[in-house]
């Protein structure tokens, strides 16, 4: 029998529970550790109820089916599991990358996965979508908790859970907010049953921008049926007592191995940071390992120069080396200096009895010594000015940026940046310096009345050649601070009451410097928000603009009059339809991975106060940052992430103030060129606040230098308003006493809107038939009269000819003698006789023939 059925030791098998039946019962069975072994195992026994669980710090002993406390060096969550070691991907976790851009089939995202980094796991930083998932079955409702670090708003980061029906968590709560501090805790309730946890990131960072990955650590899930074993404490942590629910990090200068119950102290020449699993050798101290400061002022008003080691101190003063040529080894901490007179307090503060500094009360000012009341008729100029640094001001603090990103060292020199925003993690960088720079001043204009956080960051390179680089700030001054202090007072306008309290000047008024008298600004000006004293506070509005009612800005009614080329008529333009926000984008760009993106511009050219403004958003994070102005730009990426067609990020304002036309640039819409395309369509270049308002072919991204933006605006409203000179009249013929006058546009049409074509006019007229009849009648009468006159003179001529012929015949009877002619005229009484004789002798046609023979010349 023993030969046929070998005996089993406890290490040859383990116990498991069967699936729960409908009554919530289950059986405990033995499972061999080696396959194909099915005999000789302990018989199945009745198991615990499916809802049974152990408390934190305990585990379920499968042999006795009772909860036992975890031993020292281990921990347990009871009904949960925890993942705090990320040297490799834990069992059950799956990470894969995918391309969310359906139109792009060439990008390979197989390597874009989450990467374990020891104490945490980091997301990808390219434009692929990386998903980390973990499936767990809960026997009762539980929770999932984890810590994340999400400083970069160029990454989409979402966490959601899917159940058995593939239903996801609330779409509003799945998007993580950016981290305000280093690590942000997050927890979510889980339902009973199967749950699949998803952490998903998608980066939309573009060329030239450094992306910081999302970091995860300390993932814990509660609600599992039971925990059959305890987890060992990871290196750098320990649990001294049995039944621990978590492990405690080792303090500085100590370490521990895996499963430790106590931390071991490092040797004298070694050090370790808190939570370290090993010690490192201490380097020799250098002059870069200490700094100097002044002690707080004592009761005598004196301070002392003190040198202190930078904490935590990791260098050694006894290690020999070549770090200092003068000693041949490590440097020592310099001795303290002599007692010195304390410098004054910062402006707006006064010295207390204990030689400390406290802010002056409201209505007073100070140069740093004693507070004084502002004289009557004046008010304090509130703000903060820090120029003495014996003590860190109460509203400032210094901290080290997360060390998880400390490996991003720059190649040369140091890097200093200045940013502003609502928190130090969501600030926008406004200026940066690198390399060696001299002492200089810098000013930044805050344009909104809101709580603002300012951050100065300094990063020293890891290259040893530049390890001693440093940055110094001498003075920080902020004006117009609510609850600030004052270093001086200024004259103010006094109210009409008996209290004579300071009141602001009325709108469109400035204060005469040194008098407190309010004086009206010239017409069509606005008051500078940061300066209300002196006539220089009144800023004239630019051409074709006017001030609003509050005289706080210049606006435009979208109308413009321009002299035409050659000094002709004045052309009128109406850009009112262009006051609506217009959106357009650049040609597509591609990152190194093939991600397609665009630069989107939104422009509102003009409009009165209360107009709609251009808005560009950042919808990557839940904070949804918005910028507003006359023109703004954002970067959009076509994507199906988050259920939206595009992702918009990196918004900024191009133009937020309407200035007017300047000699060097044109700050709002002015037509410059015209080219006719069709009777009702025109091309024209418009300019707007340093922006030529469709993108220039030379500056495909809208700008060539990052400052001046160039756009081409295509619109029929770029044509001037139509006037009477843009149409002509056509007069029809007179038909049946009616004549019509029609008006048509000059072609090609070079105007829009304005005056309309006049309606067709009808007028009475005289037709051509009437004048034709009059002309024919008049011509007929004239012809008859002319014929009559001709006949009359012809007849008289014939009579004279006849008379002459008769005389010639009479003279032919006498040779060589001519009779004396009494008269050639027809005598009285001869007419009738001659006519009678003539008519009786010859007919009309005979006379004509006779006449023709007579006038024929004779031959001699």
VOGU-3710 file (C-alpha; in Angstrom, 3 decimals, decimal comma):
1> xxxxxxxxxx> 0,000/0,000/0,000  2,729/2,462/0,805  4,459/1,616/-2,425  1,319/2,258/-4,453  0,383/5,449/-2,621  3,380/7,523/-1,580  3,047/9,766/1,456  2,966/13,521/1,080  4,758/16,130/3,138  3,309/19,556/3,866
11> xxxxxxxxxx> 5,484/21,133/1,165  4,074/18,897/-1,537  0,644/20,454/-1,600  -1,320/23,515/-0,590  -4,933/24,257/0,213  -7,434/26,219/-1,869  -11,135/26,947/-1,661  -13,632/25,887/-4,280  -15,943/28,375/-5,890  -18,839/29,463/-3,775
21> xxxxxxxxxx> -22,205/27,825/-4,385  -25,569/29,563/-4,394  -25,772/29,197/-0,616  -22,429/30,965/-0,079  -20,651/27,757/0,981  -17,384/26,313/-0,237  -14,974/23,431/0,384  -11,323/23,372/1,270  -9,333/21,055/-0,977  -5,675/20,097/-1,173
31> xxxxxxxxxx> -3,906/20,860/-4,427  -0,540/19,162/-5,213  2,324/21,398/-6,124  3,378/18,915/-8,814  1,003/17,970/-11,644  -0,354/14,474/-12,270  -0,517/13,642/-8,556  -4,057/12,929/-7,490  -3,886/10,384/-4,624  -2,774/10,466/-1,053
41> xxxxxxxxxx> -3,935/14,003/-0,458  -6,029/15,045/2,535  -9,773/14,754/2,052  -11,825/17,880/1,290  -13,435/19,502/4,299  -16,137/22,096/4,765  -14,678/25,577/4,274  -15,492/28,919/5,772  -18,320/31,021/4,482  -17,590/33,058/1,373
51> xxxxxxxxxx> -18,041/36,290/3,326  -15,422/35,310/5,900  -12,376/37,590/6,107  -9,519/38,450/8,413  -8,633/41,814/9,922  -5,641/43,965/9,001  -2,358/42,462/10,086  -3,790/38,924/9,901  -3,900/36,144/7,350  -6,060/33,016/6,976
61> xxxxxxxxxx> -4,252/29,823/7,964  -5,699/27,329/5,480  -4,878/24,318/7,680  -6,781/25,516/10,712  -9,029/27,881/8,686  -8,462/30,498/11,360  -6,957/33,985/11,213  -3,376/34,296/12,446  -1,313/37,437/13,048  1,493/38,256/10,635
71> xxxxxxxxxx> 4,957/37,796/12,045  7,483/40,579/12,396  8,924/41,827/9,141  5,651/41,165/7,316  2,290/42,888/6,962  -1,207/42,215/5,719  -4,220/44,226/4,707  -6,564/41,474/5,862  -9,097/41,548/3,042  -6,823/43,324/0,618
81> xxxxxxxxxx> -3,669/43,247/-1,415  -0,962/45,888/-1,712  1,693/46,666/-4,293  4,544/48,880/-3,142  7,517/47,231/-4,833  8,040/47,971/-8,509  11,370/46,413/-9,348  9,420/44,380/-11,904  5,822/44,206/-13,026  3,796/42,471/-10,254
91> xxxxxxxxxx> 1,760/39,376/-11,112  -1,668/40,252/-12,424  -0,674/43,643/-13,864  -0,742/44,041/-17,644  0,578/47,050/-19,589  0,279/47,656/-23,300  0,495/50,585/-25,699  -1,845/51,451/-28,520  -2,375/54,149/-31,102  -5,601/56,079/-30,546
101> xxxxxxxxxx> -5,246/57,938/-33,835  -7,288/55,743/-36,162  -6,128/57,630/-39,232  -2,483/56,820/-38,451  -1,714/53,151/-39,137  2,061/53,439/-39,227  2,902/54,475/-35,659  4,254/51,593/-33,592  3,157/51,847/-29,952  4,083/48,351/-28,804
111> xxxxxxxxxx> 6,902/49,671/-26,590  4,876/52,512/-25,098  4,094/50,829/-21,781  4,292/51,594/-18,068  7,810/51,028/-16,730  8,610/49,837/-13,163  11,117/52,142/-11,439  11,678/50,479/-8,056  9,498/52,457/-5,663  6,981/53,459/-8,312
121> xxxxxxxxxx> 5,891/52,774/-11,874  6,074/55,465/-14,579  3,913/56,022/-17,655  5,073/56,526/-21,189  5,965/60,023/-22,407  5,288/59,688/-26,130  2,039/60,344/-27,948  0,866/56,734/-27,769  -1,782/55,623/-25,303  -0,415/53,424/-22,530
131> xxxxxxxxxx> -2,726/51,355/-20,318  -1,950/49,640/-17,014  -4,656/47,177/-15,899  -5,288/44,810/-13,004  -8,223/42,400/-12,597  -9,506/41,479/-9,135  -12,563/39,630/-7,828  -14,094/41,025/-4,657  -16,264/38,931/-2,378  -17,614/42,065/-0,777
141> xxxxxxxxxx> -17,575/45,781/-1,497  -14,124/47,272/-1,078  -11,855/50,113/-2,106  -8,817/50,800/-4,224  -6,297/53,419/-3,139  -3,064/54,629/-4,648  -0,774/57,643/-4,796  0,035/59,405/-8,045  2,233/62,268/-9,170  0,792/64,082/-12,190
151> xxxxxxxxxx> 2,575/67,417/-12,752  2,348/67,733/-16,540  -0,902/68,914/-18,106  0,236/67,848/-21,587  -0,753/64,288/-20,636  -4,238/62,832/-20,395  -4,416/60,732/-17,246  -7,514/58,758/-16,375  -8,370/56,015/-13,917  -11,534/53,979/-14,264
161> xxxxxxxxxx> -12,986/50,608/-13,300  -15,042/48,181/-15,380  -17,348/45,587/-13,807  -18,757/42,302/-15,108  -21,029/44,141/-17,525  -18,105/46,224/-18,860  -19,661/49,301/-17,292  -17,104/51,984/-16,483  -16,974/54,446/-13,653  -18,479/57,876/-13,878
171> xxxxxxxxxx> -16,995/59,723/-16,836  -16,685/62,920/-14,819  -14,645/61,376/-12,007  -12,286/59,263/-14,053  -10,004/62,131/-15,066  -7,224/62,829/-12,590  -6,410/66,342/-11,492  -2,872/67,600/-11,736  -0,810/67,246/-8,575  -0,632/70,253/-6,293
181> xxxxxxxxxx> 2,212/68,656/-4,334  4,589/65,798/-4,920  2,189/62,888/-4,401  -1,589/62,984/-4,448  -3,683/60,229/-2,801  -6,727/58,863/-4,569  -9,255/56,223/-3,593  -12,392/54,784/-5,123  -15,078/52,425/-3,878  -15,369/49,041/-5,623
191> xxxxxxxxxx> -18,464/46,896/-5,972  -18,673/43,231/-5,137  -17,737/40,952/-8,028  -15,185/41,199/-10,784  -13,452/44,537/-11,239  -10,829/45,510/-13,785  -8,779/48,588/-12,862  -7,370/50,757/-15,637  -4,756/53,510/-15,462  -4,419/55,117/-18,892
201> xxxxxxxxxx> -2,237/57,948/-20,141  -1,963/59,687/-23,495  0,640/62,335/-24,113  0,040/65,253/-26,428  3,361/66,987/-25,947  4,796/68,411/-29,133  8,242/68,923/-30,531  10,571/70,818/-28,207  8,632/70,224/-25,003  9,879/67,956/-22,217
211> xxxxxxxxxx> 7,195/65,662/-20,840  7,107/64,478/-17,236  5,498/61,013/-16,902  2,735/60,091/-14,522  4,002/58,149/-11,488  2,079/55,556/-9,449  2,910/53,887/-6,147  1,365/52,197/-3,100  -1,598/50,578/-4,846  -3,852/48,841/-2,319
221> xxxxxxxxxx> -7,105/46,945/-2,927  -9,494/45,812/-0,191  -12,524/43,548/-0,396  -10,905/40,304/-1,538  -12,149/37,088/0,077  -9,085/36,389/2,196  -5,324/36,694/2,363  -3,617/33,350/2,840  -0,183/34,814/3,450  1,518/37,957/4,688
231> xxxxxxxxxx> 3,720/40,167/2,574  7,345/40,815/3,474  8,364/44,409/4,082  10,305/45,761/1,160  13,907/46,948/1,576  14,080/50,261/3,404  11,056/49,458/5,572  10,379/47,305/8,617  7,636/46,046/10,919  8,758/45,435/14,480
241> xxxxxxxxxx> 5,578/43,976/15,951  3,485/41,016/14,808  0,134/41,823/13,220  1,286/44,880/11,323  -0,981/46,334/8,652  1,896/48,226/6,985  5,652/48,671/7,131  7,435/51,742/8,448  10,185/53,449/6,407  13,651/53,449/7,944
251> xxxxxxxxxx> 14,881/56,847/9,177  17,804/58,639/7,594  21,274/57,105/7,957  19,766/53,645/8,413  18,750/50,823/6,100  16,965/47,465/6,068  16,720/44,405/3,891  13,545/42,684/2,767  11,412/41,383/5,636  13,285/43,334/8,312
261> xxxxxxxxxx> 12,005/43,795/11,836  14,446/46,580/12,627  16,590/49,066/10,692  20,356/48,915/10,794  22,459/52,033/11,330  24,892/52,968/8,580  28,595/53,066/9,324  30,177/56,391/10,210  31,573/56,962/6,741  28,293/56,092/5,034
271> xxxxxxxxxx> 24,846/57,648/4,816  21,367/56,743/3,649  18,244/58,706/2,876  14,981/57,872/4,624  13,517/54,614/3,323  16,788/53,334/1,837  17,641/49,701/1,403  21,392/50,297/1,499  23,993/52,835/2,583  26,246/54,944/0,407
281> xxxxxxxxxx> 29,755/56,165/1,106  29,906/59,775/2,274  31,745/62,136/-0,095  34,245/64,650/1,198  32,676/67,964/2,228  33,184/70,900/-0,094  32,338/74,569/0,042  29,108/73,722/-1,808  27,865/71,683/1,152  27,312/74,616/3,522
291> xxxxxxxxxx> 25,744/78,026/3,382  25,783/81,156/5,469  22,911/82,919/7,156  22,282/85,427/9,916  20,855/84,618/13,269  17,618/86,312/14,318  18,155/89,715/15,836  18,589/89,596/19,592  17,271/92,041/22,153  20,241/94,310/21,474
301> xxxxxxxxxx> 19,434/94,495/17,783  22,456/92,472/16,742  22,875/89,433/14,528  25,688/87,035/13,807  26,897/85,492/10,567  26,503/81,737/10,834  27,540/78,880/8,599  25,371/75,780/8,409  25,577/72,462/6,662  22,970/71,826/4,018
311> xxxxxxxxxx> 20,444/69,363/5,428  20,430/66,472/5,257  24,171/66,423/5,639  25,666/63,600/3,610  29,299/64,709/3,339  32,129/63,841/5,706  34,578/66,269/7,243  37,196/63,591/7,968  37,353/61,904/4,597  40,614/62,641/2,851
321> xxxxxxxxxx> 40,541/63,743/-0,733  41,520/66,419/-3,177  38,396/68,517/-2,950  40,241/71,444/-1,438  43,745/72,326/-2,551  44,506/74,275/0,595  43,892/71,441/3,059  44,330/68,441/0,847  41,067/66,943/2,139  37,524/67,709/3,182
331> xxxxxxxxxx> 36,666/71,264/4,185  35,539/72,221/7,658  32,573/74,367/8,556  33,841/77,957/8,907  33,634/79,612/12,289  30,813/81,977/13,061  31,326/85,645/12,349  31,331/88,674/14,590  28,201/90,202/16,010  26,794/92,837/13,672
341> xxxxxxxxxx> 24,029/95,378/13,802  20,829/93,937/12,425  19,695/95,350/9,115  16,353/97,120/9,126  13,151/95,249/8,541  11,785/95,060/5,065  9,763/98,106/3,938  6,320/98,114/5,474  7,507/96,333/8,635  8,691/97,685/11,952
351> xxxxxxxxxx> 11,079/96,442/14,630  9,474/94,883/17,708  10,747/94,891/21,298  12,312/91,488/20,673  14,139/92,815/17,601  11,732/90,940/15,349  9,747/92,395/12,479  6,008/92,798/12,250  3,840/94,402/9,570  2,620/97,933/10,015
361> xxxxxxxxxx> -1,123/98,353/10,601  -3,418/99,472/7,834  -3,163/103,160/7,020  0,511/103,439/7,985  3,840/102,991/6,288  7,438/102,246/7,176  10,893/102,242/5,674  11,799/99,256/7,812  12,319/100,944/11,179  9,136/102,355/12,725
371> xxxxxxxxxx> 5,558/102,659/11,478  4,021/106,082/10,848  0,494/107,132/10,015  -0,090/108,379/6,496  -0,796/112,143/6,521  -4,299/113,431/5,945  -5,150/113,364/2,280  -2,865/110,445/1,548  -3,185/106,662/1,419  -0,641/103,836/1,719
381> xxxxxxxxxx> 0,718/102,198/-1,411  0,218/98,579/-0,387  2,317/95,684/-1,590  5,327/93,624/-0,543  8,994/94,462/-0,938  11,622/92,022/0,286  15,244/93,112/0,179  16,540/91,859/3,541  16,744/88,096/3,861  17,649/87,369/7,487
391> xxxxxxxxxx> 14,448/85,374/7,688  12,254/83,754/5,082  9,053/85,837/4,732  5,928/84,216/6,077  4,266/84,015/2,666  7,284/82,409/0,990  8,759/78,958/1,340  11,552/76,936/-0,196  11,277/73,281/-1,193  13,025/70,679/-3,303
401> xxxxxxxxxx> 11,284/69,585/-6,456  10,402/65,924/-6,665  13,535/63,823/-6,812  11,863/61,440/-9,233  12,768/63,909/-11,961  16,239/64,792/-10,702  17,868/62,698/-13,401  16,898/65,188/-16,082  20,158/67,095/-15,734  21,040/69,706/-18,250
411> xxxxxxxxxx> 24,231/69,506/-20,197  25,754/72,821/-19,201  25,340/75,484/-16,560  22,231/75,987/-14,470  18,626/76,589/-15,322  16,466/79,203/-13,581  12,838/79,851/-14,416  10,070/82,157/-13,219  6,421/81,161/-13,514  3,020/82,294/-12,287
421> xxxxxxxxxx> -0,309/80,552/-11,819  -2,807/79,451/-9,209  -0,496/76,889/-7,611  3,149/75,959/-7,875  2,333/72,794/-9,818  0,040/74,441/-12,348  2,133/77,495/-13,058  2,969/78,619/-16,567  6,579/79,517/-17,240  6,904/83,141/-18,272
431> xxxxxxxxxx> 10,695/83,537/-18,357  13,821/81,425/-17,997  17,562/81,975/-17,882  20,409/79,560/-18,509  24,159/79,790/-18,455  25,982/82,700/-16,865  24,015/85,922/-16,420  24,807/89,133/-14,601  22,713/90,931/-12,025  19,623/92,249/-13,735
441> xxxxxxxxxx> 16,063/93,361/-13,085  12,903/91,817/-14,436  9,268/92,977/-14,313  6,076/91,057/-14,931  2,616/92,610/-15,272  -0,240/90,835/-13,499  -3,401/91,592/-15,463  -6,082/89,959/-13,332  -7,429/90,560/-9,835  -7,027/87,066/-8,410
451> xxxxxxxxxx> -4,908/84,956/-6,115  -1,635/84,244/-7,873  1,294/82,019/-7,002  4,811/82,911/-8,139  7,529/80,288/-8,394  11,248/80,657/-8,930  12,965/77,410/-9,808  16,667/76,634/-9,920  18,208/73,458/-11,277  21,919/72,808/-11,056
461> xxxxxxxxxx> 23,473/70,496/-13,585  24,844/67,151/-12,469  28,088/67,749/-14,339  30,805/68,213/-11,741  32,274/71,155/-13,606  29,127/73,166/-12,786  28,242/71,603/-9,440  28,987/74,836/-7,563  26,665/76,984/-9,701  24,161/79,101/-7,825
471> xxxxxxxxxx> 21,475/81,717/-8,347  20,853/84,812/-6,235  17,743/86,920/-5,829  18,268/90,321/-4,246  14,871/91,991/-4,235  11,283/90,899/-4,781  8,608/93,576/-5,050  4,899/93,029/-5,668  2,423/95,926/-5,925  -1,325/96,262/-5,283
481> xxxxxxxxxx> -1,492/93,332/-2,863  -4,618/92,800/-0,783  -3,508/92,769/2,841  -0,069/94,075/1,947  2,101/96,635/3,682  3,267/100,059/2,565  6,630/101,733/2,345  5,215/105,104/1,300  2,020/107,102/1,051  0,553/108,941/-1,890
491> xxxxxxxxxx> -1,955/111,724/-2,225  -5,523/110,645/-2,773  -8,831/112,211/-3,645  -10,860/113,106/-0,571  -14,535/112,375/-0,144  -17,163/115,038/0,372  -18,063/113,867/3,889  -16,771/115,232/7,132  -14,448/112,235/7,600  -12,508/113,258/4,518
501> xxxxxxxxxx> -11,580/109,672/3,727  -9,715/108,770/0,580  -11,882/107,852/-2,350  -10,875/106,808/-5,851  -11,070/109,340/-8,630  -14,192/109,127/-10,802  -13,970/107,244/-14,079  -11,995/109,021/-16,805  -10,133/111,068/-14,165  -6,538/110,950/-13,049
511> xxxxxxxxxx> -4,927/112,356/-9,947  -2,610/115,296/-10,304  0,713/114,198/-8,873  1,403/115,594/-5,421  -1,949/117,319/-4,998  -4,661/114,689/-4,656  -6,806/116,638/-7,125  -8,720/114,580/-9,669  -8,682/115,907/-13,190  -10,586/114,718/-16,211
521> xxxxxxxxxx> -8,668/112,897/-18,920  -8,854/114,213/-22,473  -11,612/112,767/-24,659  -11,161/109,336/-26,195  -8,639/108,086/-23,617  -8,543/105,318/-21,044  -6,958/105,055/-17,607  -4,037/102,710/-17,002  -4,947/100,166/-14,346  -1,450/100,130/-12,846
531> xxxxxxxxxx> -1,079/103,924/-12,754  -3,725/106,491/-11,920  -1,439/109,381/-10,966  -0,281/111,974/-13,419  -1,477/112,905/-16,870  0,541/110,001/-18,282  -2,144/107,713/-16,829  -4,455/108,841/-19,633  -3,691/106,783/-22,710  -5,108/107,953/-26,013
541> xxxxxxxxxx> -7,057/105,399/-27,967  -5,638/104,491/-31,331  -7,107/105,539/-34,661  -10,649/104,366/-35,346  -11,195/103,349/-31,719  -12,897/104,991/-28,755  -12,927/104,488/-25,010  -15,642/102,514/-23,267  -17,988/103,971/-20,682  -15,672/103,187/-17,780
551> xxxxxxxxxx> -12,668/104,571/-19,661  -10,809/101,371/-18,846  -10,156/100,202/-22,408  -10,523/101,153/-26,034  -13,118/99,460/-28,212  -14,188/99,627/-31,825  -17,613/99,786/-33,466  -16,249/97,694/-36,357  -16,479/100,609/-38,781  -13,599/102,262/-40,579
561> xxxxxxxxxx> -13,140/105,157/-43,017  -10,075/105,210/-45,245  -8,932/107,561/-47,941  -8,771/105,753/-51,251  -5,543/105,543/-53,189  -4,706/108,803/-54,889  -6,631/110,915/-52,415  -10,013/110,282/-53,967  -13,219/109,455/-52,180  -13,365/108,171/-48,624
571> xxxxxxxxxx> -14,012/104,414/-48,498  -16,190/103,167/-45,682  -15,834/99,658/-44,218  -18,194/97,741/-41,965  -16,578/94,772/-40,141  -19,574/94,123/-37,903  -20,096/90,587/-39,299  -16,461/89,858/-38,437  -17,077/90,667/-34,773  -18,223/87,078/-34,313
581> xxxxxxxxxx> -15,477/84,686/-33,237  -13,739/83,104/-36,208  -11,765/79,893/-35,839  -9,153/78,592/-38,267  -6,109/76,355/-38,062  -2,725/75,790/-39,604  -1,721/72,985/-41,910  -1,065/69,682/-40,104  2,176/69,081/-38,198  3,635/65,756/-37,119
591> xxxxxxxxxx> 5,753/64,678/-34,185  8,594/62,170/-34,443  6,108/59,388/-33,689  3,771/60,576/-36,421  1,196/62,239/-34,178  -0,742/64,786/-36,193  -1,560/68,143/-34,627  -2,594/71,645/-35,631  -2,281/75,184/-34,377  -5,795/76,517/-33,938
601> xxxxxxxxxx> -6,466/80,238/-33,842  -9,591/82,008/-32,651  -10,031/85,668/-33,506  -12,669/88,286/-32,709  -11,677/91,353/-34,670  -13,720/94,099/-33,103  -16,847/94,940/-31,171  -18,194/97,176/-28,479  -18,022/96,498/-24,756  -19,718/93,247/-23,792
611> xxxxxxxxxx> -18,823/91,600/-27,093  -18,026/87,909/-27,377  -14,299/87,315/-26,922  -12,048/84,646/-28,377  -11,548/81,737/-25,969  -8,882/79,010/-26,205  -8,972/76,126/-23,737  -6,841/73,358/-22,328  -9,147/70,351/-21,969  -6,412/67,831/-21,179
621> xxxxxxxxxx> -7,040/68,058/-17,438  -10,111/68,687/-15,343  -8,834/72,155/-14,467  -9,788/73,260/-17,997  -7,634/76,318/-18,306  -9,013/79,118/-20,473  -7,455/82,217/-22,005  -9,481/85,089/-23,427  -8,723/88,007/-25,702  -9,087/89,417/-29,182
631> xxxxxxxxxx> -6,970/86,560/-30,556  -5,638/83,354/-29,017  -3,918/80,160/-30,077  -4,020/76,553/-28,902  -2,633/73,244/-30,100  -5,243/70,675/-31,097  -4,769/66,967/-31,686  -7,449/64,862/-33,411  -8,246/62,041/-31,011  -11,040/59,885/-29,699
641> xxxxxxxxxx> -9,673/60,037/-26,174  -12,163/61,226/-23,587  -15,015/60,985/-26,076  -14,107/64,200/-27,872  -12,986/64,715/-31,441  -9,992/66,911/-30,610  -7,733/67,554/-27,675  -6,830/71,184/-27,078  -3,768/72,156/-25,075  -1,163/74,883/-24,549
651> xxxxxxxxxx> -3,484/77,881/-25,005  -2,121/81,408/-24,886  -3,334/84,891/-25,771  -1,968/86,582/-28,878  -3,766/89,910/-28,484  -5,812/90,954/-25,469  -5,812/94,737/-25,854  -7,064/96,842/-28,744  -4,472/99,536/-29,330  -5,153/101,136/-32,704
661> xxxxxxxxxx> -3,064/101,790/-35,760  0,612/102,438/-35,177  3,367/103,393/-37,585  5,140/100,070/-37,173  2,092/97,796/-37,095  -1,641/97,936/-37,538  -3,494/96,721/-34,508  -6,890/96,228/-35,997  -8,623/95,478/-39,271  -7,374/97,705/-42,062
671> xxxxxxxxxx> -7,606/96,663/-45,733  -4,296/96,889/-47,502  -4,707/95,114/-50,837  -7,542/94,219/-53,133  -7,868/91,590/-55,794  -11,187/90,886/-57,437  -12,199/87,241/-57,605  -15,867/87,445/-58,501  -18,585/90,068/-58,561  -19,367/89,437/-54,887
681> xxxxxxxxxx> -16,124/87,994/-53,485  -12,902/89,795/-52,707  -9,472/89,033/-51,247  -7,998/91,518/-48,858  -5,258/91,468/-46,258  -6,307/92,647/-42,816  -4,104/93,343/-39,833  -4,961/93,011/-36,158  -2,901/93,870/-33,063  0,481/92,749/-34,331
691> xxxxxxxxxx> -1,328/90,029/-36,256  -1,886/89,880/-39,986  -5,508/88,423/-39,982  -5,484/81,598/-43,317  -1,759/81,654/-42,673  1,196/83,133/-44,525  3,092/80,703/-46,729  6,349/82,013/-45,277  5,206/81,487/-41,676  3,168/78,309/-41,815
701> xxxxxxxxxx> 2,651/78,242/-38,041  1,307/81,779/-37,961  4,558/83,314/-36,761  8,163/83,333/-37,889  9,752/84,806/-34,774  7,266/83,903/-32,053  6,225/87,534/-31,560  4,563/88,783/-34,740  1,721/86,658/-36,053  0,774/86,843/-39,714
711> xxxxxxxxxx> -2,639/85,888/-41,067  -4,530/86,356/-44,314  -8,226/87,075/-43,955  -10,531/86,213/-46,800  -13,906/87,915/-46,654  -16,198/89,954/-48,837  -16,514/92,366/-45,904  -12,996/93,497/-46,693  -14,539/95,384/-49,598  -15,719/98,921/-48,835
721> xxxxxxxxxx> -19,375/99,774/-48,423  -21,178/100,463/-51,647  -21,896/104,099/-52,515  -23,537/105,954/-55,422  -20,277/105,805/-57,335  -20,420/102,004/-57,490  -23,507/101,823/-59,754  -24,665/103,398/-63,026  -28,041/104,028/-64,705  -29,421/102,618/-67,972
731> xxxxxxxxxx> -32,273/104,555/-69,690  -34,616/102,614/-71,988  -36,238/103,822/-75,203  -39,551/105,627/-75,103  -42,251/103,092/-75,822  -45,832/104,198/-76,121  -45,104/107,345/-74,185  -43,309/105,492/-71,281  -39,557/105,541/-70,546  -37,825/103,331/-67,803
741> xxxxxxxxxx> -34,540/104,022/-65,939  -32,693/100,986/-64,476  -29,648/101,033/-62,087  -26,911/98,328/-62,233  -23,593/97,785/-60,356  -20,318/98,677/-61,949  -18,413/95,554/-62,946  -16,342/94,064/-61,491  -18,154/94,752/-58,250  -15,740/96,134/-55,632
751> xxxxxxxxxx> -18,019/96,794/-52,696  -20,442/95,127/-50,345  -23,380/96,294/-48,254  -23,745/100,047/-48,035  -26,350/101,694/-50,249  -28,740/99,539/-52,218  -29,477/99,826/-55,888  -32,256/102,381/-56,493  -35,524/100,962/-57,742  -36,400/101,246/-61,413
761> xxxxxxxxxx> -38,067/104,541/-62,282  -40,759/105,187/-64,944  -41,370/108,548/-66,653  -43,612/109,899/-69,453  -42,080/110,654/-72,852  -43,058/111,628/-76,415  -42,905/108,798/-78,945  -41,039/108,823/-82,278  -44,243/108,521/-84,436  -45,407/111,975/-83,482
771> xxxxxxxxxx> -42,161/113,691/-84,372  -41,986/111,647/-87,581  -45,386/112,933/-88,667  -44,406/116,484/-87,820  -41,196/116,122/-89,765  -42,876/114,611/-92,825  -45,509/117,306/-92,863  -42,968/120,079/-92,487  -40,782/118,566/-95,200  -43,712/118,237/-97,581
781> xxxxxxxxxx> -44,723/121,863/-97,110  -41,137/123,032/-97,558  -40,753/120,950/-100,725  -43,945/122,329/-102,271  -42,875/125,854/-101,398  -39,429/125,330/-102,885  -40,864/123,895/-106,086  -43,289/126,793/-106,394  -40,516/129,353/-105,955  -38,344/127,536/-108,484
791> xxxxxxxxxx> -41,130/127,462/-111,067  -41,824/131,102/-110,542  -38,239/132,219/-111,123  -37,842/129,809/-114,037  -40,839/131,323/-115,780  -39,568/134,849/-115,317  -36,148/133,817/-116,617  -37,741/132,385/-119,752  -39,568/135,658/-120,347  -36,364/137,621/-120,149
801> xxxxxxxxxx> -34,709/135,188/-122,526  -37,578/135,510/-124,914  -37,347/139,275/-124,777  -33,658/139,163/-125,411  -34,029/136,834/-128,333  -36,639/139,119/-129,854  -34,336/142,068/-129,601  -31,530/140,127/-131,201  -33,762/139,169/-134,097  -34,819/142,731/-134,601
811> xxxxxxxxxx> -31,244/143,855/-134,653  -30,355/141,300/-137,333  -32,550/143,063/-139,936  -30,263/146,117/-139,996  -26,658/145,503/-140,819  -24,021/147,283/-138,942  -26,597/149,054/-136,862  -27,842/148,287/-133,521  -31,101/149,797/-132,429  -31,121/151,800/-129,369
821> xxxxxxxxxx> -32,752/149,807/-126,683  -35,143/151,829/-124,772  -35,431/149,150/-122,087  -34,765/145,446/-121,576  -37,627/145,207/-119,216  -41,019/143,930/-120,099  -43,164/146,842/-120,774  -46,580/147,274/-119,519  -49,046/145,423/-121,631  -46,491/143,092/-123,132
831> xxxxxxxxxx> -46,822/140,261/-120,732  -50,176/139,044/-121,834  -49,416/139,387/-125,492  -46,047/137,724/-125,356  -47,336/134,941/-123,249  -50,175/134,375/-125,564  -48,011/134,402/-128,648  -45,458/132,067/-127,015  -47,952/129,588/-125,698  -49,803/129,400/-128,935
841> xxxxxxxxxx> -46,671/128,723/-130,850  -44,861/126,083/-128,735  -45,729/123,368/-126,216  -43,895/122,856/-122,952  -41,716/120,054/-124,193  -41,033/121,913/-127,416  -39,753/124,818/-125,392  -37,418/122,592/-123,470  -35,979/121,205/-126,651  -35,678/124,669/-128,057
851> xxxxxxxxxx> -33,920/125,867/-124,986  -31,449/123,060/-125,163  -30,599/123,919/-128,745  -30,147/127,551/-127,904  -27,739/127,004/-125,091  -25,650/124,658/-127,239  -22,485/126,475/-128,253  -22,124/127,656/-131,817  -19,314/126,714/-134,079  -17,473/129,331/-135,817
//
